[in-house]
Amino acid sequence: IRENKEETVINGKMAAPVGCDHYIRSCFLKAPCCGKAYVCRLCHDAEEDHQMDRFLVKEVQCSVCNTVQQAQKTCQECNVTFGDYYCDICHLFDKDKKQYHCQPCGICRIGPREKYFHCQKCNLCLASDLRGNHKCVENVSRQNCPVCMEDMHTSRIGAHVLPCGHLLHKTCFDDMVRTGAYRCPLCMHSAWNMEDSWEQMDKDMAQSPMPTEYQDATVKV
């Protein structure tokens, strides 16, 4: 298989992946709730007044030959591959991003798997370098992001783990940094190690001696 932005070549046969803003695939999902065909559940949820349950998807429609069939990786009629990656639990079709299905999380994650581990207390997958190196907060990903109030556990946006153990979207964390906010929105703990900042402030204060008229002044707080 070789891909570019416009087409996919499979077994010598040219197939235009339907794709969307979320995934690249060569099939439509038949929504088990309303029977309508959408490229993905997110596209469905944006258009309808209800949500598609990814786990209940049974059928897909090939974008090449239009055959409606059981959800599977390859079209039973024209042999087009619907997605380099396919999970028969989440019914996720997409290009290869080293995805893997995490049984405890209950959904697919972007890997590679060997670079992540599932923390049983936090109940989510974290980067391997955080093993034994983070503060656990029970079921932390089941809380919404404290910045945008959107879901954390199933979000396609990466999570940033704060020193206090709370999570927020990486994009939300970046926005916080840009605006000068440096505390966790939930517990007000520092969002990163502030030692360097305090050290610099001490140096700045040492280089700015107290004016003579205030040297003996005291203030009760």
N, C-alpha and C positions, 0 to 999 in steps of 0.2 A: 504494500500500500504506500502510495506517496501522495502528499497533500500540498495544495497551495491555498490561497484565499478564495479561489473561485471554484475549484473542482477537486474531486477525489478519484483516483484511478484504482480500480479493484478488479483483479483477474482480467485485465485488459479492457474492462468495461468502464465507460465514463459515467459517473454519477454525481449530480450536483447536490451536495449536502444542504438540507433545508436550513438548519442552524437557526439561531436566534441570538439575543443579547446574552444568553446564559450558557448555551451548549452548542456544540457542533455535532450533528447526527444526520442520518439519512432515513429517518422515519418520524411519524407522528404518533403520539400517545393517544389512545382512545380513552377518554375520561370515564371511569366506572360510575361516576356520579350523574353525569348528564349525557354521556354518549358522544360528546363532541370531540373532534380531533385537534390537538394542539401539539406544538413542537415539544413543549415541556410543561410541567405542573406550574411553574412560576408564570409562564405566559397565560395559562388557564386562569390562575388565581387573580391576575391583573385585569382580566376581562369579565369574569363571572362574579356573582355575588356569593359564591361558596368556594371552598378549597378542595383541590384534588388530593386524595389519599394515594401517595405514590406506591404504597404497599399493596393496594387493591387493583392496580393496573393488570389487566389480563391480555389485552390485545393492542397491537400497533398496526399502523398503515405504512407500507413502504412508500417512500417519496419518489421512487423510480417507476415501479410498475403499479402502484396504488393498491396492491393486494393487502387486505386486512387479514391478519393472522395472529397466532399466539405470540406473546412477547418472547423474543429470542434474539440472539446476536446477529444472525444472518437471515436474509429474506429467503423463504422457502421456494419462491418462484424464480427470482432473478439472481440469487446468490450475492446480492449487494450486502456488504457489512454495514450494519446500522450504526455501529460505533466501535472504535478501537477498544474501548472499555465498556463492558456491560456487567451490571450487577442484577442477578435474578431475584434479589430481595427488594432492593430499592427501585428496580427497573430504571436504572440510570444508564443512559447511552451518552458517550462523549469521546473526544479525542483522548489519547493517552496522556495522562498527567500523573502517572504512577499512583492512581487511586487504589484504595483498598476498603473493604467493608469491615468496620469495627463492630463486632457482635455486642459488646457492652454498651457502646454509644447508640447502636441500633441503626446507624446510617453509614454512608460511605464518606471517607475522608481523603483528602489529597495527601499523598505520601512523598517519598517512598515509605513503606511500612516500617522498615528497619530504622528510620530516623525518628520514630515516634513511639510512645508507650502510652498505655491507658492507665491513668491514675484512678484507683478504685474509689478513693474518698471524694476527689473532685468530680469523678464520674465523667471524664472526658479525656481525649487524646492530647498529649503535650509533647513538645520537642524533647528528644532524648537528653539534651543537656540540662533539662529541668528535673530529671529524676533525682530525688533526694535533695533538690536545690530550689524548692519552692514551698510556699506556705499553703497547706491544703485548706480549702473551704468546701465543706460538704455540698455536693451537687451544684457547684458554683455556676456551671454553664446553663442551668435551668432558669437562671435569673436573666432578665432582659439587660441589655447594655445600659448602664446608668447615664450615658450621654444622649443617645438617640432613642432609647427605650424600645429598640427592636430586638427580636429574638437573637440569642447568642448561640444556642446549641446547634441549630440547623442552618445558621447563617453561612453564606458562601464567602463572606468576608472573614479574613483571619482574625484570631483573637490575640490580644496583648495581655500578658499576665503581670499584674502590678505586684510590688513587693508585699503588699498586704494580702495577696491571694485573690483579690477580686479581678474580674475580667471586663474588658471593654474592647470594642472593635479596634483593629489597628488603625483604621482611618480616623476613628474618633480620638484615639490617643494622639495621633499626629496633629489633629486639629487643636487638641488641648495644649500641646507643646508650642504650637505656633501662636496661640493666644496668651501664653505665659502662665497658664494654669498648671500647677504642679502637685495638686492633691487629688487623692481618690475621691470621686464624687459621693461615694457611699460612706466611707469611714474617716475621710479627711487625712489619712496617712499620706506621707510623701509618695508621689508617683514614681520617683526614682531616687537613687542615692544622692543626697544633698551635701555630702561632706565637702566636696570640692567647692560648692557654692558658698558654704559657711566659711571655709578657709579663705576664699577670696574676699569675702566681706570683712573678715578679721584683718586682713592685710590692708584693705581700703581704709578701715577705721584707724589702724595704727599710723597710717600716713596722713591722717587728718586730725591733728591734735586739737583738743578742746580749747576754745577761745578762753583767754585769761579770765574774763569776767564771769565765766561759768565753771571754772575748775573746782571751786569749793561748794558749788550748788548741789543740793540733794532734792530728790523728788520722792514723795510717798505714793506708792501705787496700791 
